[in-house]
Amino acid sequence: MRSAGSVVDDGVLKIGEVARRAGVSVRALRYYEEQGLLETVRSSAGHRLYDETAVERVRFYQQLYAAGLTSGNIAQLLPCVDSGHTDHEQRAMLHQQRALLRDRMDDLAAAIARLDTVIAEADARS
C-alpha cells in the first residue's frame, strides 16, 4: 500500500512526494497552486497529482523567492520561462531584481570581510 505522498504512476507524483523531493511543505505547494504557479490535476479520489517536472519548478521558485522575487514577479516570468522569450517589462523587472541581488551580494561580501578582520585580530591575540 502506498502512502499519500508516494509516486502514483511513472512521472506522476502526489503532493507529499513533490514536497519531499523539492524540500518544501505541502502547504507551500498548495500556495503555489493558488497563485497559479503550479499546475495540478486531481485523481478520481480527489488527490492532487503533479507531473515529475513540478519538483524542479518548485526548486526554481524557491530560488527566486530567496532572491527577493514575489509570487507576482514569478507569475509574470512564467511565460518567458516556458517560452524563452521576454517582453520589455519582464526584462526590466529581471534587470532590477538582478541589481538588487548584486547590492545584497556586495553587502554580504563587506560583512564577510569585516568578520574576517575580527577573526584575524582575535586569532593573532590568542
N, C-alpha and C positions, 0 to 999 in steps of 0.2 A: 504494500500500500504506500502511495506517495504522500508526502506532506503537502500542505497548502502552498508552499513556496518552491515546489520541485519543477523540474522540466516536465512539460506535458507531452510534447512531441518534438521531433527534430526541428530545432530552430524556433520553437515556441516555448516561452517561459511564463511561469506565473509570477505574480508580483513579488513574492518573498525571495525568489531566486534572483530576479533582476536587482532587487535591493541589496542582497548579499554580495553579488558579483560586482556591483557598482560602488559598494561601500556607503550606501545611504539608507535612510529609513524608508519604510513603506509609506509613511506619511509624506515624505518628500516626493515620492513617485506620484502619489495622489495629487499633490500640489502642482507638479509639473503638468499633469493631465488637465487639471482645472485651468491652468494658464495657457493651455493649447500648445505646450512644448513637447508633449509626448503622446503619441497615438497608441490606443489600445483597442482591442476587441474583447467582447465578452463571450465566455464559453456558454454552453447551454445551461450550465449550473450557475451562471452569473459571475464567474471568476474573471478577473482581468487577465488577459493574455497579451504578451508582448513578443515582438519579433526579437531575434537574437541581437540585432543592431541597437536595441534600446540600451543595452549595458554601456556601450561605448558613447552613445549620445548623452547619457546621464553623466558619465565621467567628464565629458566635454562641458556640459552645463556647470558642473561643479567647479571646473577650472575658470569658467567665465564669471561665475559668482564670486569666486575667490579673488578675481582680478578687479572686482568692483562693478561689474555689469549688473543691471537689474533684469528681472524677468521680462520687462517691456523691451529692454535693449536686445535681449536674447531672442524674443519673438520677432523683433524687427529684422534680425540677422538670419533667421531660419531660411527664408527663401534663397539668400545668397549662399548659405552653407550647402543647401541642397542642389542649387543650380551652378554655383561657382561664379555667379555674376552679382554685382552690386550696383546700386544707383548712387548718385552724388551724395544724398543724405546719409545713406548707410556708410559710405566711405568716410564721410566727415565724422560720424559718430565713432567709427573704428579708430581713426587717427586721434580723436580726442581721448578715447579710452587708453590708447597706447601711450599718449603723452602723460596721462595721469599715472599709469603704471611706471613709466620711466622716472617720474618725480618720486614716487614711493620707493623705487629701487635706489635712487640716489640718496634718499633719506636713510634707508636701511644701510647702505654702504657707509655713510657717515657715522651712523650709530656703531657699526661693527668696528670701524677704525678707532673710535673713541674707546670702545671696550678693549680693543687690542692694546691701546696705550695704557689703560688702567691695569690690565693683566700683566703687561711687560714691567710696569713700575712695581707692582706687587711681587712679581717673581724676583725682580732684582733686589728687593728688600729682604727676601726670605733666605 
